Amino acid sequence: MSDNREVPLRELNQQTSRIMARVEAGETVTITKDGVPIGDIVPRGSRLGRPSYPFRTDPMGPLDLPDLGGPVLADDEIDETLRGVSAVDE
């Protein structure tokens, strides 16, 4: 295993314990596939200031629902209304 911080996916598969020991020691390891970075293994509680998932977890963003003038229902009223409704005809 080399001393650089990039590790091929195959090496991660074959030497997982060694690579995880490096992460445990505080090193961030970038996993590559065919020489292209595909992900990072970051020590827990890392001070890098970047999230574990560098992408948005809600791809739609906030919902902007129009007011259609219908009745305002509480959650339990919605549950009762939808109870027994199914997409499959029985």
N, C-alpha and C positions, 0 to 999 in steps of 0.2 A: 504494500500500500504506500502510495506516495504521500509527501507532506503537504501537497496543495489542498485547497479547500473544495475543489470540485471532485466528485466521485462518480464514475460511471454507474449506471443502474445495475449492471452485471456485478460490479464489485460490491455494491450495497447488498445484493442478493447473496453473494458468497461470503461476505465478511461483516454481516450485520452487527455482531457484538463489538467488533473493533471500532466500527464507525460510530456506533452509539456511545462507546466509551469516550470518543473524541467530543461528541456532542455533550455528554455529561460533564466533561472537563471545561465546557464553555465555548467550544468551537461551533460555528455555524457551518454546515456542510451543504453545498449545492449539488444536487443530483442531476446528472446529465444523461441524455439518451442520444446516441449518435453525435455526441459533441455539443448538443443543444441543451441548455439548462431547462429542466422541467419542474423543479421544485427545490425547496430548502428545508432542511431539518434544523430547527432552531432550538437552543436550550430553553427549557421552561423558565419563565420569569426573565427572559432575555431583556437586556437594556437597550436593544436596538431601536425601540420605539416604533416598530412596524408591526402591523397585525399579523396573526397567524395566517389569515386568508387575505391576500392583497386585492381581492375582488369584492364587489358588493355582494352581500348575502341576500339582498332583496332586489332582484333585477328589475322589478317593476317600479320601484320607488313608491312614494306616498300615493295612495288612491285618492282621486278627485271624483267622488260620486255625485252625480247631479241629483238635485231634489226634485222628485217626480210628483210631489204633492200627496203621496200616500200616507197611510197612518204610521205613526211611530210605534214600533213594537219593542217590548222588552225581550231579552234573550230567551226567557222561558216561553213567551208567546210564540216566538219564531220556532223554537223546538217543537212545541205542540202542533203548530201549523204544518211543519214538515214531517212529523212523525208518520210513518207508514208510506210516505212518498218514495217511490223508487224509480230508477231509470229503466228498469226491466219490467215489462208486463208480466204479471204472474198468472 
